[in-house]
Amino acid sequence: MNITSMKFIDSAINVYVEEDYLYLLDDVFGLFSTHFEFCSEPSNDSIVDFRVYPVEYFPKRGLKLSGRESEDIIMRTSSSEKFRLNAKHYNIDGLDIYDCKNSQTIMVFDKKNKNIDIYATKDSDIQLIELIRDLIIKDQENKGMLILHASAAVKDEKAVVVVGSKGAGKSTTLMELLLSKGYKMVSGDKVFLKVENDTVMMKGWPDYPHLGLGTIRRHAKLYDMVKKYYDDNIDNEPANKKILINPSLFERESGIEFAKGSYLFEKVLFPQLSENEESYLVRLENPQTDEITANLEFKGDYAQTRWNKYITLNYENREENIMKLREAIKKSAYYILGGNLKITDSMLKELML
């Protein structure tokens, strides 16, 4: 039996699987390897133990779903069909069972014994990734972590956070930092924030790159990758069309390095994309704390995340944690990056101070 402990900060999940079925987890481990620590010894304080089997093993367990009462649930909604997840939920003998037809996965939750049995196929990767993400994020929220919808990159231990609404140019700015200015990837979608002694520390989070063709066309490595593996008609597609890229392929083909460490929340960019205008960088005089707190995300605020009741969320200290964050981030430097979002050497010097 292969044992792998996956750990993010101080949240761990133990995964047990026979060697012959490790292939079921290739894409799952590949995604999380950019930010998680892996160990072959089980964690003594894990959130849960996973036991992973091929889906054809489920009938051997003796649990029959046919004819049982069930409810239809939505696990995740997304603009990408790959991430639209739903299931039939059964409660049998105190076990919560989720039959996920679109991912060909059956999950059996035994909360009493801190165990989740997963009956999987090679198409179960997104389902497993979503489950792990949900468990880890909820555990971290209960430990006081705040999660910001933002991108981030780091160079020489100097981190830049990119915050903005849809279409503002977050991904374009991030790729500019990574592919043109030698930064390492901290996160493409979420950063985890914690106030420590009036200082805000942040850590990145793994995700699937979801890039618009306008951004992709700016960089030869991205262009060649997408043309080869996803869309050979890339030159004739609209700039706002987005491509969901496999993380392992993205890492291999782009040459981008990932950063697992924790970094100071020091510099924040608010992109304002205007393709036909020269780029500019303007430091804002007043702290933009409202812009940061408005982009905080909480699992409990989204109805589709409530299907997973393995962890009970506790938001008793939520407002207190937000107030601490609001006060601490006043010391950060905030900038508008406008125009075509190309970062000049003088801009880079300012960001590296």
Helices and strands as residue ranges (DSSP letters): E 2-8, E 11-17, G 19-25, H 26-32, E 37-39, E 48-54, G 55-61, E 71-76, G 81-83, E 85-92, E 95-100, G 101-103, E 105-110, G 111-113, E 115-120, G 122-124, H 125-142, E 146-149, E 151-155, E 158-162, H 170-180, E 184-187, E 190-196, E 199-204, E 210-212, H 213-216, H 220-229, G 234-236, E 242-244, H 247-254, E 262-264, E 267-273, E 280-283, H 289-293, E 296-297, G 299-301, G 303-305, H 318-328, G 329-331, E 333-339, H 345-352
